Amino acid sequence: MERISLPGGIEFSRIVYGMWRVGDDDDTSPAHIRAKIEACLEQGITTIDQADIYGGYTAEALLGACLKESPGLRDRIEIVTKCDIVAPVGRYADARVKHYDTSAAHISRSIDTSLSELGTDRIDLLLIHRPDPLMDHLETGSALDDAVKSGKVRAVGVSNFRPWDWSLLQSGMETPLSTNQIELSLSAHDAFVNGDIAHLQQHAIRPMAWSPLGGGALMGGDGELRQALSKVAMQNDTDEAAVAIAWLLAHPSGILPVMGTNRIDRIRAFSDALNVNMDRQTWFELYTAALGREVA
């Protein structure tokens, strides 16, 4: 598995395992979660994506319980987590309304809580989960700088930011932002033409892609896109999921897909995407099917 260097001195696996649904599994035991991680490690997938809000603020603790029972496992993986969404569930059940909080106090408190839940002394990458309309970029930027200086966080980035949100926050920081995790897939491809990917390429920033299979929607139905995926899958003796991920991997921006599933057999198939032949015309055949028309 290819290793990717990101600004901030961190190195990730090209494919990332996303744990946003880990709490939805029938088996959330430390042993079963370790089995999922080991299935990733067998392929060289070492980067685990989390967020404080996942599972109604329970997912980090599930991973933490696994790490507690598996000495040495923490040093074999990189942990990404996120903060700033405050939803009226779990630890924030008394919140009157779902909102975002990028204040220094909230960021600092979130980091300490995530470290405690994960049972670790460091977060490899902390992301601001959503753009906050009330963000004071100087306060937020300073809080992120302080988090890196403290050693609690190795690197920082954002998620779901537009180019202007990125530029505003970065202008208030000393630390370089490492990535922007955005929705990217054959069913959510606007970022390739609306300036989001272009902005990241211009600044040599590799995007992370959440929901790279469109929440599973790409694998359903029998429309033009599904037929195109099936055709390429047959040509490569693989499945449609591998083709959809290979389509993202082929882009010159160096996308890191964040793959989420609770099925170990599907986890073991993540790296199949690396073996798909994705030349320019094949890429555009899939893009054309996704658009529902040929390019202008």
N, C-alpha and C positions, 0 to 999 in steps of 0.2 A: 504494500500500500504506500502510495506517495505521501511524503511528509511536506507540509506547507508551513513556511515561516510567515508570521504576521507581524505588523508593527507592534512594538512593545516587547519584543524578544521572546515571543511564545511560538511554539511549533505544534501544529495539529495534524491529525490524519486527514486525508482528502475527503473521506466520507465520515460523517458525524452521526452518532446514535442519539436520537432525541427521546427523552423520557417524559414527554407531556402526558402520555396515557398510562404511565406505569401503575398508577393507582386504580385503573379500570380493570386490570387483570384479575382473574379469579384467584391467582396465587401471587401474593405480594411478599412472600417470605424472603428473608435475606438470601437463602440458598437459591431460590428461583431467579432473583434479580442478578445474583452472581453468575448464574448459568447464561443469562443474556449477555452480560459483559464479557464473559469468557468466549462466547460465540463471536463477539466483535473482535476481541483480541486475537483470535485465531486467524483473522483476516488482516490484522494490522490496523484495525479501527480502534483508536485509543481515546478519542474525544467524545465526551458525554455531555449532552445539552440538557439543562434543567432551567427552572424558573421558580421563584418563590411562590407564585400563584398556582402553579400546576397542582392539580388534584385538590383544589381548594386549600392550598398551603400545606399539603401533606407529602408531596412527591420528594422533596429534598430529604425529609426524615426517613423515607423508605430507602433511598440510596445510602443515607448515613448509617442505617442499621446494617445494611449489607457490608459497608466498609469496616464497621466496627467488628464484625464477625470474620473478616477476611484480612488479617494482617498482611501488609505489603501490597494489597491491591490498589490502594490510593496512589502509590508511587508509579503505577503502571498506566495511569489514565490522566487525562486533563479534564477538568470540570468547568463548564460554562454555566453561569446562572444569570438571572435577570431580576430587576426590581423596578418599582415605581407604580405598579398597578395596585390600587387599594380597592378590593371588592368586599361587600358586606357578607363575608363568610369566614369561617375559621377564626383566626386570630384577629380579624378585623370585623367581626360580626356586628359590632356596634356602629360601624360606619353608616351614615344616613344615605349615602349615594356612592356608586362606583365612581372612582376618580383616579387621577394620576398625582403623584407626589414626588417631585424631583428636588425637594429641599435638602439641604445638607444634613439636617437632623434625621430625615427619613432614610436617606441613602446610608448614613453611618449605622443607623439602627438595623436596617435591612441586611447589611453586610454581616454584622455581628450575629444576627439571627440565623442567616444562611450558614455561617461557619459552624454554629452550634448544631443546627439540624443535620448538616452533612458530616459532622464529627471530624472536621479537618482544620488545619491552621492556615489554609490559603485557598483562594479562588483563582483559578488560572485566568479566567476572563469574565468580567462583570459587564453586562449590557443594560443600558437603560431601555426598558421594554417597549415603551410607547412614547411618542412625542407629547410633551406636556405643554398645553397652551399657556400655563402660568410659569413656565420655566424661567428662572433667572439664570442665564447662561454663565454669569460670573460665579454665582454661588454653586451651581451644579458642577461647573468645570473645576472649581477649587476643591469641592468635595471628592470628585473622582481623582484629582491629582493627589490629594491627601491619602486616599485609599491605597494608591500605588506606592506612595512614599512609606506608608506604614508597613508594607509587606503583606497586608491581609489580602490584597488583590495584585496579581501579576500584571494584568493588562485590562483595558477598558474599551468598550465599544457601545454600539447602539443597535436598536432593532426597530424596523418599520419607520425609519426616518427618511424624509425627503432630502434632496441635496441642500436646500436652504436651512433645514433643521440641523443637519450635520455641520454646515459651515458656521452657523451661529454658535453651537456648543464648542466646536473646536477652537473658535476665536477666543474663548475664555479659558483655555487650557494650556498647560505646558506639555502634558503627556499626549502623544499621538493616539487618536482613535484607531482601533485595530480592525474593525469590521462593521458592516451594517447587515443585520440578519433581516431579510425581507421575504415576502411571499414570492416564490418563483416556481413555475412549472409550465407544462404545455397548456394548462388551462388557466394560468395566471401569468401571462407573458408581457404585459404592458411595460414592465420595467426595462425591457430591451429597447424600447423606442421612446419612452417618456422622459429620458434623461437620468433615471436612477442608476442604471448600470454604467452609462457613459461617465457620470460623475465619479463613480468608484474607480473605473479604469483610468481616468485622467490622473487620479491621485494614487494609483498603484495599490488600491485596497481590494482585497478579495471578498466578494459577497458571501454570506451564508444564506442558504435557501431553505425557508421553512415550508412545510407541506409540498415537497417536490413531486408528489404523486397526486396532487389536487385532493388531498383527504381521501384518497382511494377512488375518487370519481373517474379518473382516467382508465381504470380497469373495468368499468361497467359500461353497459350499453353496447350498441353495435353500429354507431355512427361512423362518419368518415375518419375521425381521428383514431378511434379504436381499430378500424380496419388497417390504417396506415401503421399503427404500432404493431399489430399482429403480423403484418407483412415483413417488417424489419426484424421482428423477433424470430420468425421462421427462418429468415436468411442467416441469422446468427445463432440458431439453435439455443435460444434463450426465451425469456418471457417478456411481456409488455412492460413490466415495471423496470427491468434492467435497461430497456431501450429508452424509456422516459428519463431515467437518471443519466444515461449516457448522453442524451441530448443536452442536458445541462452541463455535464462535464466537458463537452466539446467546445463550450464558449470560451473565447480568449480571456475573459475577465477572471477565470480561475475559480469558478463557483464551488463552494463546499456544501453539498446537499446534506440536510439534516433529516435522517431517516427515522421514522417512528413506527414501531409495531411491537406487539407483545408476543408474537409468535417466533419461537426460536428458529424454526425452519426458514422463515422469511429473513430473519437477521443473518443467518448463514449465507443467504443468497445476495446480500448487499453488494459484494465485490464482483458479482457477475457483470455489472454495468461496465467494468473496466475492460471487458473483453468484446464489447460491441463495436463493430466497424461503423463509425459515424463520420462519413465524408460530407463535404459541403452540400451536395445535392440531396443526400439522405436527410441532412438537417433541415433543409428547406422543404422537402417533401412533408416532413412532420409539421413544420411551422405552417405550411399552406393548409394542411388538414386542420390544424388548431384554429387558424383564422377563418376557415370556411370559404376561402377564396384564394386566388393566386396573388402574389405580391404585385404592387402597381408597376 
